[in-house]
Amino acid sequence: MDAIVTYVDGLDPLWQKDYERTVGKKILDKRFRDWGTLKYHFRGLEKYMPFIDRIHLVVARDSQVPEWVNRKTVNVVLHEDIMPKENLPTFNSSMIEMFLHRIPDLTERFLYFNDDMYTVKPCKFEDFFPDGVPAMKFSHNFLYFGDFRYLVHHSDSLARKALGMPATCHYVRPQHTASPMLKSQCDELYAKVLPEIMESLSPLRTRANYNQYLFLDYMYYQGKARSRRLSNKHFSLAAHSIDKICEFLRNPSTKMVCINDVHMTNDKFLDCREKLLAAFEEILPEKSRFEL
């Protein structure tokens, strides 16, 4: 089974020039800042998810790929390999998620990860695909507040439309963790709603976008994905101290963890990064086959 990891190195000067030329302003640090933790993401996958055969690293340009990445074992996928060139460059993760299933030779069952998600305890194939069916917790919602929840509802609405279901204020919100997907289902939905997807594309996130939940909702409403909570912990540096996060890493209570960046001073960022890297090196000290 394959794993897809989307990655951005906001320190790449070529990428920065692309961003400033396209957007017309400096980058937003917290969304694109590189913490140097990608190698620990890979190490966690190798150690705790032995059923993962191949990693597809999805990046904007070749200069985004860290020097330590072993290209013999990591398939580097550029945006231009799977996305319409006339819509590039893009800095919108929601847009990128519309095209991940188009990676050549992608396995039927695959897991999609953001680069701030880490595996910290042993996992089984059945955690994500019990009886071969994708599984994650789907929460039922009625009202939405804020842009992200609007995006979730918007994606849910298009999935329902593709299945001939009536419009409704209700929507489901999949758990924010590694996403188990079926390529055939993604292909099927993509073919059904391609005009809507193409019309929604934008270089930065807007309310017109859809996100990966579009594909998860499509499977769920057909009974081809089941609602079952995956073992995951979510931390935001806005609400949790770096010391608490590092304590969790050294003694994790869940199989996966997501660590979200926030606005902070550069001094605080450097201090947090140093502590986080030390904790990851302590728990995952051995190189993976995905590193040189």
HUNOR-V557616 format. One record per residue. N is the residue number from 1. PHI is phi in radians with two decimals (* if undefined). OMEGA is omega in whole degrees, 0 to 359 (999 if undefined). D_LAST is the distance of its C-alpha to the last C-alpha in whole Angstrom. Layout:
n-><N N>
phi-><PHI PHI>
omega-><OMEGA OMEGA>
d_last-><D_LAST D_LAST>
This chain:
n-><1 2 3 4 5 6 7 8 9 10 11 12 13 14 15 16 17 18 19 20 21 22 23 24 25 26 27 28 29 30 31 32 33 34 35 36 37 38 39 40 41 42 43 44 45 46 47 48 49 50 51 52 53 54 55 56 57 58 59 60 61 62 63 64 65 66 67 68 69 70 71 72 73 74 75 76 77 78 79 80 81 82 83 84 85 86 87 88 89 90 91 92 93 94 95 96 97 98 99 100 101 102 103 104 105 106 107 108 109 110 111 112 113 114 115 116 117 118 119 120 121 122 123 124 125 126 127 128 129 130 131 132 133 134 135 136 137 138 139 140 141 142 143 144 145 146 147 148 149 150 151 152 153 154 155 156 157 158 159 160 161 162 163 164 165 166 167 168 169 170 171 172 173 174 175 176 177 178 179 180 181 182 183 184 185 186 187 188 189 190 191 192 193 194 195 196 197 198 199 200 201 202 203 204 205 206 207 208 209 210 211 212 213 214 215 216 217 218 219 220 221 222 223 224 225 226 227 228 229 230 231 232 233 234 235 236 237 238 239 240 241 242 243 244 245 246 247 248 249 250 251 252 253 254 255 256 257 258 259 260 261 262 263 264 265 266 267 268 269 270 271 272 273 274 275 276 277 278 279 280 281 282 283 284 285 286 287 288 289 290 291 292>
phi-><* -1.64 -2.12 -1.90 -2.19 -1.60 -2.51 -2.36 -1.90 -1.21 -1.57 -1.17 -1.11 -1.20 -1.13 -1.05 -1.13 -1.03 -1.12 -1.15 -1.21 -1.42 -1.60 1.49 -2.74 -1.16 -1.24 -1.54 -0.92 -1.14 -1.44 -2.12 -1.21 -1.66 -1.60 1.34 -1.80 -1.05 -1.09 -1.35 -1.04 -1.13 -1.11 -1.11 -1.09 -1.16 -1.31 -1.87 -2.23 -1.13 -1.40 -1.41 -1.59 -2.51 -1.94 -1.82 -1.70 -1.72 -2.39 -1.28 -2.63 -1.09 -1.17 -1.40 -1.36 -1.02 -1.10 -1.42 -1.19 -1.50 -1.28 -1.37 -2.00 -1.97 -1.51 -1.42 -2.01 -1.50 -0.92 -1.19 -1.30 -2.25 -2.07 -1.07 -1.10 -1.21 -1.81 -1.91 -1.35 -2.28 -2.26 -2.02 -1.07 -1.10 -1.16 -1.04 -1.13 -1.22 -2.15 -1.08 -1.19 -1.56 -1.06 -1.03 1.10 -1.16 -1.20 -1.03 -1.73 -2.55 -1.98 -1.92 -2.13 -1.30 -1.40 -1.83 -1.94 -2.31 -1.72 -2.22 -2.55 -1.02 -2.10 -2.07 -0.91 -1.20 -1.08 -1.83 -2.34 -1.10 1.00 1.40 -1.82 -1.01 -2.39 -2.86 -1.31 -1.92 -1.68 -1.58 -2.23 -2.07 -1.83 -2.27 -2.35 1.60 -1.12 -1.16 -1.16 -1.10 -1.06 -1.10 -1.12 -1.07 -1.15 -1.03 -1.10 -1.23 -1.08 -1.13 -1.07 -1.11 -1.71 1.27 -1.56 -1.20 -1.17 -2.72 -1.36 -1.35 -2.72 -1.89 -2.17 -1.15 -1.06 -1.50 -2.82 -1.04 -1.80 -1.39 -2.27 -2.00 -1.04 -1.08 -1.23 -1.11 -1.04 -1.09 -1.17 -0.97 -1.13 -1.27 -2.11 -0.96 -1.03 -1.14 -1.09 -1.11 -1.21 -1.51 -1.18 -2.74 -1.20 -2.16 -1.13 -2.39 -1.23 -1.42 -1.34 -2.00 -2.32 -0.97 -1.07 -0.93 -1.29 -1.15 -1.09 -1.02 -1.19 -1.11 -1.18 -1.64 1.36 -1.76 -2.52 -1.94 -1.57 -2.65 -1.15 -1.49 -1.33 -2.56 -2.12 -2.00 -2.09 -2.08 -1.20 -1.38 -2.03 -2.25 -1.32 -1.10 -1.15 -1.16 -1.12 -1.16 -1.10 -1.08 -1.05 -1.34 -2.54 -1.25 -1.81 -2.26 -1.40 -2.32 -2.51 -2.02 -2.11 -1.57 -1.37 -2.52 -1.12 -2.81 -1.15 -1.12 -1.10 -1.17 -1.03 -1.11 -1.16 -1.13 -1.10 -1.05 -1.20 -1.17 -1.12 -1.13 -1.15 -1.13 -1.13 -1.18 -1.59 -2.33 -1.40 -1.60 -1.08 -1.67 -1.21 -1.53 -1.98 -1.32>
omega-><181 170 174 177 174 189 175 171 183 179 180 184 178 177 179 179 176 182 184 178 183 187 179 177 181 181 173 189 190 181 188 183 180 181 180 186 185 181 179 171 180 180 178 178 181 185 190 176 184 178 176 181 189 175 171 179 185 184 183 183 185 180 179 186 178 184 184 182 177 185 175 181 177 177 179 181 176 179 183 179 186 186 178 184 181 180 181 2 174 180 188 182 179 178 181 182 179 190 184 181 181 176 181 176 176 179 180 175 179 176 178 180 159 184 175 178 186 177 188 175 183 178 176 175 184 175 185 182 175 184 178 184 178 181 170 183 175 179 180 183 179 180 176 178 179 187 184 180 174 179 178 179 180 179 178 182 180 176 179 179 181 181 180 179 181 176 182 175 179 175 177 179 179 178 180 181 175 186 174 186 171 183 182 179 176 178 182 180 180 180 182 190 182 179 179 178 183 180 185 190 179 182 175 184 175 179 179 184 166 176 185 180 175 183 179 179 180 178 184 182 177 184 180 170 181 181 177 186 173 183 187 175 180 176 169 179 173 186 183 178 178 179 178 179 180 176 177 181 181 179 188 177 177 184 180 178 174 182 183 175 177 174 176 177 181 179 179 177 181 178 180 180 179 180 181 179 178 180 179 180 178 185 181 186 186 178 175 177 180 179 173 999>
d_last-><22 20 19 19 18 20 18 20 19 22 21 20 23 23 24 26 28 28 29 32 33 34 35 37 35 33 30 31 28 28 27 24 23 19 19 16 16 14 11 14 15 12 12 16 16 14 17 20 20 19 21 19 17 16 15 16 15 18 19 21 20 17 17 16 13 10 8 5 6 5 9 9 10 11 14 14 18 20 24 25 24 26 29 32 31 34 33 30 29 29 28 30 28 31 31 27 28 31 28 25 27 27 24 24 24 23 25 28 27 24 23 23 22 22 19 22 22 20 21 22 24 24 25 27 27 30 30 29 31 34 36 33 35 33 34 34 36 39 41 44 45 48 48 45 45 42 40 37 40 42 39 38 42 42 39 41 44 43 41 45 46 44 46 49 50 52 51 51 50 48 44 41 38 35 33 31 28 25 27 28 29 31 30 33 35 33 34 37 38 36 39 42 41 39 42 42 38 38 41 39 36 35 33 33 34 38 41 41 37 36 33 31 34 36 34 34 38 39 38 39 43 43 42 39 37 38 39 37 35 31 30 29 30 30 30 31 31 34 36 34 33 29 30 31 28 26 29 28 25 26 28 28 31 29 26 25 25 25 26 27 27 31 32 32 33 30 31 30 27 26 27 26 23 22 24 22 19 20 21 18 16 20 20 16 14 12 8 9 8 7 4 0>
